Amino acid sequence: MTRLLIACILFFYSCNTTDRVSDKKHIAFKFPTIVHRATFDSIEQWNTNGINEVFPKFSGQYRFTDTVNFDIDIQGRIIDEEQYRWQQNAHAFDTSSSDGLQIFTDYATTITSKRSPSDKKGSTFFPVYVVNQTNEPKIFDAKDNYVFAIQEAVDTSSRNNWYAIEARGRDFCGNGYFRLKLLPHEFIAFLMPKYSGTDTTYLRVRIQNGESVIVSKPYRGVISPKQFGVTKYHP
């Protein structure tokens, strides 16, 4: 009788433990509520005559339930002084990794925003989210107010191969690098260019995050076939 009672207790405890672990693992990311009220008198179209240099605009770091406001400056969670120093020392060794981070693209949403603070016109973007659905903190690298991301597209005239339609913007100095500790059930939000053109094809977002590369699932989007060509640089 005693053995049977112990077995029942252990079984009940293991079931409860499994349920708690399962619940923790099954907190899924959902697109956040977006605040976007900025309007512009005119729109500056993106260049579609070749590969664009891009500086994808970093919006901030959020919890899964947060609202993302694309009309204000970078948002972030409250951190202490030690965490701040760690974030600014982007080149220091750390045992944390970025393995397990995922990219979610919301191409159906259009955000009109400035490419740089000095711009008077708006340009079209769409939101992208780098998500930590794991149970461990992950590292995310960035610089100044942008992330290291580009878009690639399928060239249907070239055996359906993937090619870059964007290039990482030139780094004018070695300063401004920082890193974020993305806690479980947190995400990074940023904006990618949304083009106009004659071709509808599959696209994807590729991010260089330290020594790791993260690639999103394909999504349908619009481009110009000229974007597969290299734009001539005139200094």
C-alpha positions as CSV (number, residue, x, y, z in Angstrom):
1,M,0.0,0.0,0.0
2,T,2.9,2.4,0.9
3,R,4.6,1.7,-2.4
4,L,1.4,2.3,-4.3
5,L,0.9,5.7,-2.5
6,I,4.5,6.8,-3.2
7,A,4.1,5.8,-6.9
8,C,0.9,7.8,-7.1
9,I,2.5,10.9,-5.5
10,L,5.5,10.7,-7.9
11,F,3.2,10.3,-10.9
12,F,1.1,13.3,-9.8
13,Y,4.2,15.4,-9.3
14,S,5.7,14.5,-12.6
15,C,2.5,15.4,-14.4
16,N,2.3,18.8,-12.8
17,T,6.0,19.4,-13.5
18,T,5.5,18.4,-17.2
19,D,2.5,20.7,-17.4
20,R,4.5,23.7,-16.0
21,V,7.4,23.0,-18.4
22,S,5.1,22.6,-21.3
23,D,3.3,25.8,-20.5
24,K,6.5,27.7,-20.4
25,K,7.7,26.3,-23.7
26,H,4.4,27.0,-25.5
27,I,4.3,30.8,-25.0
28,A,4.2,31.7,-28.7
29,F,5.1,35.1,-30.3
30,K,2.2,37.1,-31.8
31,F,2.6,40.3,-33.8
32,P,2.4,43.2,-31.4
33,T,-0.1,46.1,-31.5
34,I,1.4,48.8,-33.7
35,V,1.1,52.6,-33.0
36,H,1.9,54.5,-36.2
37,R,0.3,57.9,-36.8
38,A,3.1,59.8,-38.6
39,T,2.1,61.3,-41.9
40,F,4.1,63.0,-44.7
41,D,3.2,65.4,-47.5
42,S,5.3,63.4,-50.0
43,I,6.9,59.9,-50.3
44,E,10.4,59.3,-51.4
45,Q,10.5,56.1,-53.4
46,W,13.3,53.6,-52.9
47,N,15.8,53.2,-55.6
48,T,15.0,50.1,-57.7
49,N,17.7,50.4,-60.3
50,G,20.2,48.3,-58.4
51,I,21.2,47.0,-55.0
52,N,20.4,49.4,-52.2
53,E,22.7,50.1,-49.2
54,V,20.4,49.9,-46.2
55,F,20.5,50.8,-42.5
56,P,17.4,49.0,-41.1
57,K,16.0,51.3,-38.4
58,F,16.1,49.7,-35.0
59,S,13.0,50.5,-32.9
60,G,13.6,48.8,-29.6
61,Q,13.4,45.8,-27.3
62,Y,10.0,44.6,-26.0
63,R,8.1,41.9,-24.1
64,F,5.7,39.7,-26.0
65,T,2.7,41.7,-24.8
66,D,4.1,45.1,-25.6
67,T,2.8,47.7,-28.0
68,V,5.4,48.9,-30.6
69,N,5.3,52.7,-31.3
70,F,7.1,53.4,-34.6
71,D,6.5,57.1,-34.2
72,I,9.0,57.7,-31.4
73,D,12.7,57.1,-30.7
74,I,14.3,53.8,-29.7
75,Q,12.5,52.0,-26.9
76,G,14.1,49.6,-24.4
77,R,13.5,48.0,-21.1
78,I,14.8,49.5,-17.8
79,I,18.3,48.2,-17.0
80,D,20.9,48.8,-14.2
81,E,24.3,50.3,-14.7
82,E,26.1,47.0,-14.9
83,Q,23.8,45.8,-17.7
84,Y,24.3,49.1,-19.5
85,R,28.1,48.8,-19.4
86,W,27.8,45.2,-20.7
87,Q,25.6,46.3,-23.6
88,Q,28.0,49.1,-24.7
89,N,31.0,46.8,-24.5
90,A,29.9,44.9,-27.6
91,H,33.3,43.3,-28.4
92,A,33.9,41.7,-24.9
93,F,33.7,37.9,-24.7
94,D,30.5,36.4,-23.4
95,T,29.3,32.8,-23.3
96,S,25.7,33.6,-24.3
97,S,24.8,32.8,-27.9
98,S,22.2,33.9,-30.4
99,D,21.2,30.3,-31.3
100,G,17.5,29.8,-31.4
101,L,16.5,33.4,-32.3
102,Q,13.8,33.6,-35.0
103,I,12.8,36.3,-37.5
104,F,9.1,37.1,-38.1
105,T,8.3,39.4,-41.0
106,D,5.0,41.5,-41.3
107,Y,5.2,42.4,-44.9
108,A,1.4,43.0,-45.0
109,T,1.9,46.1,-42.8
110,T,3.2,49.3,-44.3
111,I,5.0,51.9,-42.1
112,T,5.8,55.3,-43.5
113,S,8.9,56.7,-41.8
114,K,12.0,58.8,-42.4
115,R,15.2,57.1,-43.6
116,S,17.2,59.5,-41.5
117,P,16.3,62.2,-38.9
118,S,17.1,65.0,-41.3
119,D,14.7,63.8,-44.1
120,K,11.6,65.8,-44.9
121,K,9.9,63.1,-46.9
122,G,8.7,59.6,-45.8
123,S,9.6,56.2,-47.3
124,T,7.8,52.9,-47.0
125,F,8.9,50.1,-44.7
126,F,7.5,47.0,-43.1
127,P,8.1,45.7,-39.5
128,V,10.4,42.8,-38.8
129,Y,10.8,41.1,-35.4
130,V,13.7,39.1,-34.0
131,V,12.1,36.8,-31.4
132,N,13.4,34.8,-28.5
133,Q,11.0,31.9,-27.9
134,T,13.6,29.9,-26.0
135,N,14.0,29.7,-22.3
136,E,17.5,31.3,-22.2
137,P,18.8,34.8,-22.7
138,K,20.2,35.5,-26.2
139,I,22.6,38.1,-27.6
140,F,21.6,40.5,-30.3
141,D,24.2,42.9,-32.0
142,A,23.5,46.3,-33.5
143,K,25.1,49.7,-34.2
144,D,24.0,53.2,-33.6
145,N,20.3,53.0,-34.5
146,Y,20.3,50.2,-37.0
147,V,20.7,46.4,-37.3
148,F,22.8,44.3,-39.7
149,A,20.0,43.0,-42.0
150,I,19.4,42.8,-45.8
151,Q,16.7,41.4,-48.0
152,E,17.2,38.7,-50.6
153,A,14.8,37.7,-53.4
154,V,14.2,34.9,-55.8
155,D,15.2,35.7,-59.4
156,T,12.7,33.8,-61.5
157,S,14.7,34.5,-64.6
158,S,17.8,32.7,-63.1
159,R,16.7,29.2,-62.1
160,N,14.8,30.6,-59.1
161,N,18.0,31.3,-57.2
162,W,18.2,33.6,-54.2
163,Y,20.1,36.9,-54.7
164,A,20.7,39.9,-52.5
165,I,18.7,43.0,-53.4
166,E,20.3,45.0,-50.6
167,A,23.8,45.5,-49.2
168,R,24.9,46.4,-45.7
169,G,25.5,50.2,-45.5
170,R,29.1,51.3,-45.3
171,D,30.4,51.7,-41.8
172,F,31.9,55.2,-41.5
173,C,33.5,54.6,-38.2
174,G,34.2,51.8,-35.7
175,N,32.2,53.3,-32.9
176,G,28.6,52.9,-31.9
177,Y,28.4,49.1,-31.7
178,F,26.3,47.7,-28.9
179,R,24.6,44.4,-27.9
180,L,21.4,43.5,-26.2
181,K,20.5,40.7,-23.9
182,L,17.2,39.4,-25.3
183,L,15.5,37.6,-22.4
184,P,13.0,34.7,-22.9
185,H,9.8,36.0,-24.5
186,E,11.3,39.2,-25.7
187,F,11.8,40.6,-29.2
188,I,13.6,43.2,-31.2
189,A,11.6,45.4,-33.7
190,F,13.1,47.1,-36.7
191,L,12.0,48.3,-40.2
192,M,13.0,47.1,-43.6
193,P,12.4,48.9,-47.0
194,K,9.3,48.1,-48.9
195,Y,9.7,48.5,-52.6
196,S,7.5,49.1,-55.6
197,G,8.1,47.4,-58.9
198,T,6.8,45.1,-61.6
199,D,7.7,41.7,-60.2
200,T,6.1,39.7,-57.4
201,T,8.4,37.1,-56.0
202,Y,9.6,35.5,-52.7
203,L,11.8,37.5,-50.4
204,R,13.5,36.8,-47.1
205,V,15.4,38.8,-44.5
206,R,19.0,37.8,-43.6
207,I,20.6,39.1,-40.4
208,Q,24.3,39.0,-39.4
209,N,24.2,38.7,-35.7
210,G,27.8,38.5,-34.4
211,E,29.2,35.2,-35.9
212,S,25.7,33.8,-36.5
213,V,23.4,34.3,-39.5
214,I,19.6,34.2,-39.1
215,V,17.3,33.9,-42.1
216,S,13.5,34.4,-42.1
217,K,10.9,32.3,-43.8
218,P,10.1,33.4,-47.3
219,Y,7.4,35.9,-47.9
220,R,5.8,37.3,-51.1
221,G,6.8,40.8,-52.0
222,V,7.2,43.3,-54.9
223,I,10.5,44.3,-56.4
224,S,12.0,45.5,-59.7
225,P,14.2,43.0,-61.6
226,K,16.8,45.7,-61.9
227,Q,17.5,45.3,-58.2
228,F,19.5,42.1,-58.9
229,G,22.1,44.4,-60.5
230,V,25.0,46.1,-58.7
231,T,24.5,49.9,-58.5
232,K,27.5,51.9,-59.7
233,Y,29.2,53.9,-56.9
234,H,30.1,57.5,-57.7
235,P,32.3,59.0,-54.8
